[in-house]
Amino acid sequence: MELITEKLLFIALFIFIIHSIETLAYAVRLSGARVKMIASALSLFNIMVIFSRMANMMQQPFTGSLIDTVDSVPKETALEIAETQFRILIGASTIGTAFGIILLPTFIALFSRAIIHLSEEKGSVPSLMKRIFSLQYIKRGVTHFSLPKFSYLRETKVKDIPIRLFFVNMIITAIYTIGVFAALYASLLAPERGTTAIMASGLINGVATILLVVFIDPKLSVIADDVVNGRGSYNKLKSMSLMMVTSRLLGTLLAQVFFIWGAEYIAWFTKFIA
């Protein structure tokens, strides 16, 4: 049985795109603070989050089909193949996050213009999309391409980085990254409760999303509001955003450590549900 298949590469590409989008979403608040249009920026941010969540839901059936493929082989072999494939997919999330970080300066500039255009279009997203995907806008967007610079790090102050928030975001990201994979792998560990284990993925991702909304997003939103109202520094917001994307990157790496532990915990927990 093949370890790396076209289906696996397709899913890896999907996950790469999802995590790139979710990382670039951090650029929206920076852009909103930059042009002093936070409400419009958050509207654009919500659109990106909804698209990434929808894309994540779309890839789940394809990822689940990997389990159906290994069901026909002995359990030990199936576990080995599934673990390797899922670790490759977790790796795709790390690469996608790193790619998003590389494009962050470019998208801060692009989102700044997109927020202004959204205001000019009276909040019409279809009109904004038509404008963004025009040939003229794409050509102009290419001129805004820039790579991250070390000057970003020089302006970052350690005192502006809340260490607790850094680690909380890292752990939540790790849990969110492995939610589907751990549940699917748990269905192999406890095949008699496989369906129960698989359905747990929605609960895990839901809890992780709630934690992000409760503990992470409000902090950045308040700092962005302070920048617009002249009570805070744009450099502090930028430092926080860089901290968050770095924390997110480390969270996808931590997911490799959490993966088997998470799967074993789900398999154990299904005993009480079943």
N, C-alpha and C positions, 0 to 999 in steps of 0.2 A: 504493500500500500504506500502511495506517495505521501511524503510529509508536506512538501510545499506544492500546492496546487494552484490553478488559476483562480479558483473560488477564494482560497486563502488570501491571495494577492489582491483580489478585488475588495475583500472585506478590509484588508490592511489599508488600502487606498481610501476607503470610506472613513475609517477611523482617523487616518492622517488628516483628512479634510475637516472632520468634526472637531478635532482638538486644535487645529489651526484656527478655525473660526472662533472657538471659545476663548482662545488666547488673544486673538485680535479684538475681541469684544472689550478688553480692558483699555484699548486705545480710544474708545468712544467717549468715556468720561473726560479723558485728557483733552480730546478735541472739543468737547462741549465747554469745558472750562476755558479753553484757549479762545473760543469765539464768544464766550459768555452766553451760551444758549443751552443750559443744562436740561431743561424740560424736553427740548427737541432731541438732545443727545440721548436721553434715557429712552425716548420712543424708538430711536434707531437701535439702541442697545437691546431693547426687548425684542425687536424683530430678529436680530442676530441670534439671541438666546433661543427663541422659538424655533428658528430654522435648525439650529444645532441639536436641539432636543428631538425634533421631528426626524432629523437624519439619524440620530442615535436609535430611535425606535425602528426606523426602516432597516438598519443593519442587523438588528437582533434576530429576525428569522433566518437570515443567511448564516449568521454565526451559529445559531442553533442547529443548522443543517450539518455542521461539522461533526456534531455529536452523533447524528444519524449515520454518518459515514463510517465512524469507528465502532458502531454497535455490533458490526458483523465480525469483529476480531476478538481474540481473547482479552479478558479484562485488563491484565497487566500491560499488554501491548497498547490497548485503547487508552489507558491512563497516560502512558508515556507519550503517545502521539498527540493526544489532546493537550497535555501540559506544554509540550514544545510549541504547538500551533498557537495556543493562547498567549504564551510568552512572546511570541513573534508579534501578535496583535497588540499586546501591551507596549512592546517596543515601538510599534507604529504610532501609538499615542504620544510617546516621548519625542519621536522625530517630528510629529506634527506640531507639538508644543514648541519645540526648538525653532521650527520653521516660522511659526507665528511670532516668536520673539524677534527673529531676524527682520521680519517685515513690519514690526511695530512702528518704527519712525516713519516709514512710508505711509502707513495707514492712518497715522495721526494726522498727517497733512491731508490725505484723501477724505477722511471722515469730517475734517473741519469744513471742507468745501461741500460735502454731502449734507451736513447739518444746515448750512446756509441755504443750499438749494431746496432742502425740505421746507424751510420757512418760506422761500420764494414761491414754492408750489402749493402754498396754503395747506401743508400737511398731507398732500396727496402722495402716497407711497408709489402707486403705479406710474404717476408722472415722473417721480424721482427716479424710479428704475429705468424708465425710457430714456431719461436724460443721462444717467450714469453709464448705461450700456451703449450709448451713441459712440460712433467712431471718433468724433472730436474729443469727447471726454476721456476716452481710453488713451488717445495720443497724449493728451495733457497729463493724464495720470502717470504715464511712463516717465515724464520729466521730473516727477516728484519722488522717484525711487531713490532711496538712500539707505545705507546700512547703519546699524547701531554704531555709535562712536563712544570712545572711552571718556569723552567729556561728560556724557550722561552719568557715568559712575563717579566722576570727580565732584559733580554737584550733589551727589547723594550723601546724606548725613546719616550716620548710624543712629543718632538719637531720634530720627524721624521714622525708624523702622521698629514697630512693636513686635518684639520677638515672639510673644504668645500668639498673636494673630498669624505670624509667619508659619508657625508649626501647626496651628489649627487648620489653616488653609491647606497645608501640605498633607495632613492626615485625611481631611475631607476629600481632597482630590484623589488620593490613593484609593479610598473606599469607592468613590464614584467610578474610577477607572476600571476596577475589577468587578463591579457589581454583577454584570451579565456573565463574565467569564467564570467567576467563582461559583455562581449558581449552576451554570451548565456543567462545570467540572464536578460539583457536588452530586449532580444527578448520576454521574458515573460511579462515584464513591458509594452512593446508596441507591442503586437502581430500583429497589423496591419502593422507594419514595421519590423517584426521579421527577415526576410532575410537580410535586410539592416543592422540591428544591428549585426547579426552574422558575416557578411562579414567584419565588422569593426575590428574584432580581429586580422586579418592579418596586418592591418595598425598600430594598437597599438603595436604589437610585433615588427613590422619592425622599427618603430620610436624608441622604447626602445633599440633595437639592435644597431641602428645607433648611439644613444647617448652613449652607452657603448663603441663602437669602437672609437668615436670621443673624448670623455672626459676621459675615464678610461684606456683603453689598452695602448695608447701611453705613459702615465705617467710611468706605470710599465715597459714598454719596454726600455725606456730611462734609468731608474735606473738600470735595468739588464745589459744594455750595459756598463754603467759606472763601474759596478762591474767587468765585464770581462776585461775592458780596464785599470783597476787599479785606476780609478778616484772616485770610490764609495765604500761604505761598504756593505758587504753581509748582515750584521745585519740590515742595513737600508732597504734593499730589503725584508728581512724576516719580519721586522716590518710592512712594507707597505702591504705585502701579508696577514699577520695576521689581519691587519686593514680591508682589503678588504673582507676577508671571514666573519669577525665579522659584518661588515656593511651589507653584503649580508644576513646573518642570521637575523639581525634586520629588513632588508627590507622585508623578507617573513612574519615577524610578523606585520609589518606596512601594508602589503597587506590585512590583516584581516580588518583593519580600512578603507582602500581605496575601498574595494570590492563594497559595496552598493553605495557609492558616485560615483564610476566609472561607475557602471551599469546605475544609474540614469542620469549621464551626457551623456552617449552613447545614451540612449533612447531619451533624449531631443535633442541631436545633429542630430539624424536621421530625425527629422522634416524638417530640412533645405535641407537634401539630397533627401528625398522622395517628 
